[in-house]
Amino acid sequence: AAICMTKQSTLNQKILAAVQHATIGPGALHEPVLGDAERRHADACIQSGWVSYAGSYVTQFENELAKITGAKHVIAMTSGTAALHVCLMMADAGPGDEVLVPAFTFVASANAIAHAGACPHFIDIDTKTLGVDANRLATYLERVCKRQDGAAVNRTTGREIKALVCVHTFGHAADMTALENVCADFGITLIEDAAESLGTYIEDRHTGTFGQTAALSFNGNKIVTTGGGGAVMTDDDAIAATIRHLTTTAKQTHKWEFIHDMVGYNYRMPAINAALGVAQLEQFETFLKRKRALANAYAETFAHVPGVKFVQERSGTTANYWLNTLILDSADIKIRDAVLTTLNDAGYGSRPAWRPMHLLAPFADAPRDNLSVSEDLYRRVINIPSGIGVCPPC
């Protein structure tokens, strides 16, 4: 027992030393950087009097995002969850349907499916991408689904599987070519949860431009923040027009009458938030460079630490390294928690991966594949400080 405790202490200290060497000092997991640019744009928005979703800053923010991502349409929302809810509605996913989603994700991915009235159906991930395992998914769907009138129907529940929500986990791109092929084969709509992947590319194509729609997030802990907010990306003109109408309370244009032609949602981002986003996007390239410099520093230092692996972008992709990620060799959750205690006690904000969705009470009875990889990585993954404030200069 004493030998094991010594080994644990040594591992803790080596990981702490590696984090200290790579960063410029202690800091939170991912703290926003807000300064003069944000104050200037927020003040200009206030002075304009247009602080709600009708303000010009919303359009400017959407246009800048479209330039960065290459998406034809970007529609700013109040949150990433709202954006994903709308994506699901555009896939006609609702009561009586199922939506495939990885168990290894933030709860918003599953919550949005529930908000749409559909049932989340949990699938596993692979260790290379930390995203949906396309090969395993194809094999699983062949076993549990029947093809009926161009749709995939769950043989056990009788529900149609309407969509797949794939997640670009921690800013690393999922295997989109393989997932596109699986969805096309089974008649399933592909949706990207790109909440964490602004600035992440597959070859020269931005994540979020592969599926019918995609959701972005600008929460306070994201690489670009608007305080709270999100966006939908799509190249489909009709879908974009429907989303803009639906999320602006479905109000028809009129000089003074309030005419609403369907049940709508008040999901559009206020201009005051968009003003912060415009300021953040002015610094986006610098943010990316500094985050990649930090990731390179982590990769160098952890290459010499036994018992742990630093997750790096795979060939053919460019990651934004939203949250830098360690994978411990040991799947003992006590070892993970001991490392977390050492890091946090020293002031280096760190956390485990999300508890897999099927282990949460609201989704305990949802249909699912074998989720052994998700469960294993939950016990071994640690996210370490990744914000601009701890990044070395570049």
Buried (B, 14 or more C-beta within 10 A) or exposed (E): EEEEEEEBEEBBEBBBEBBBEBBEEBBBBBBBBBEEBBEEBBEBBEEEEBBEBEBBBBEBBBEBBBEBBBBEBBBBBBBBBBBBBBBBBBBEBEEEBBBBBBBBBBBBBBBBBBBBEBBBBBBBBBEEBBBBBBEBBBEBBEEBBEEEEEBBBBEEBEBBBBBBBBBBBBBBBBBBEBBBEBBEEBBBBBBBBBBBBBBBBBEEEBBBBBBBBBBBBBBEBBBBBBBBBBBBBBBBEEBBEBBEBBBBBBEEEEEEEEEEEEEBBEBBBBBBBBBBBBBBBEBBEEBBEBBBBBBBBBBEBBEEBEBBBBBBBEEEBBBBBBBBBBBBEBBBEEBBEBBBEBBBEBEBBBBBBBBBBBBBEEBEEBBBBEBEBBBBBBBBBBBBBBBBBBBEEE
